[in-house]
Amino acid sequence: MSVAGFLAYAGLAMARDQSRTAAAIATERDVLTELFAMRRQLGWAGSNLNQATKILNSGGDVPRLAHVLADVHRAADAVRTAADKVANRQAGEAP
C-alpha cells in the first residue's frame, strides 16, 4: 500500500470508529496531519534529489550529497515508523 493510500485508509477508518473518545481521535488526527506534512516535505526532498541527479549526470558536483541522502533516508524511516504505529493502533494492536 502506498503512503498516500495508507493515510487515506487510516483517516477513513478513524472516521468510522464510533467507540473512541474525542481526545483519542484528536490525537490521531494530529498524527495524521503531521504524516501528511512529512509526506509533502519528502516529496519536495525527492524533487531536489532529482535536480541533484540531473547535475551529477551532466558532470557537475553536488557537495554533501551523501549527508543529504542520509538525512532523507532517516526522515523516510521516521515517516514509515510513525505510519506503522498508526496502522497498528488502527488494527487494535499495542503501540
N, C-alpha and C positions, 0 to 999 in steps of 0.2 A: 504494500500500500504506500502510495506517495505521501509525503509530509502534508501536502495540501489536502489530500483525501482523508488522511487521519484526522487532521484538525477539524474538517467539516463533520466527519463522523462523530468525533468526540463532542463537538458543540451540539449536534442534534441529539445525541444520547443524553447529554446533560439536560436539555430542554424537556425531554420525555420523562425523566425520573422525578416523580412527584413525592418521593419519600424523603428527600434530602432537605435539610434546613436551608434557609436563605443565606446564612453565613457560609455554609459549605459550597453552595452554588456561586456565591460572590467570589470566594477564594479561587475556585476552579476557573471562573470566568476571567479573573485577573491573570491566572497562569496561562490560559489560552490566549489572552490578549498579548502577553509577553512573548509567547511562542510565535504568534503571527508577526510581531515586530522583529523578532530574531530571524524569522524566515526571510523577511524583506531585506534585512541587513546582510544575510548570507547571499541573497540574490545580487545585491549590489557588489559584494566582495567577489562573487563569481564573474560579474561583468568586468571588474577591474582586473581579475586574473586573466580573462580573455584578452584584454588590452595588453597585459604584460607578455602573454604568449605571442601576440602579434609582433611586439617589439623584438622578442627573442628570435622569432622566425625570420625577422628582417636583418638579423645580425647585430642587433643592439644589445645593451646590457640593462639588467634590472637589478639595481643594488638591493640587498637584503631580501631577495625573493624567498629564500629558504625560511627566513624568520616569518615573513608574511604568510607563507603556506602553512607553517606550523601553527600560527595563530588561527587561521581559517579552520584547520583540522580540529583544534581544541574547541572552537566555537560550534562547529558542526556536531562534535561529540556531546557538547553540553546540551544542544537542542535535542539531539537523539535521546539522551538520558532523561531530560525533562518530559519529552513526549512519551517515553516508555513509562514513566511514573504516572502520568495522567491516564495512559491506557490501562495500566494495572489497577488504578483506582476505579476506572470505568468497568473493569471486568470483575470488581469485587475482591481483588487480591490485596494483601497487605502492602503498603508503600515501601 
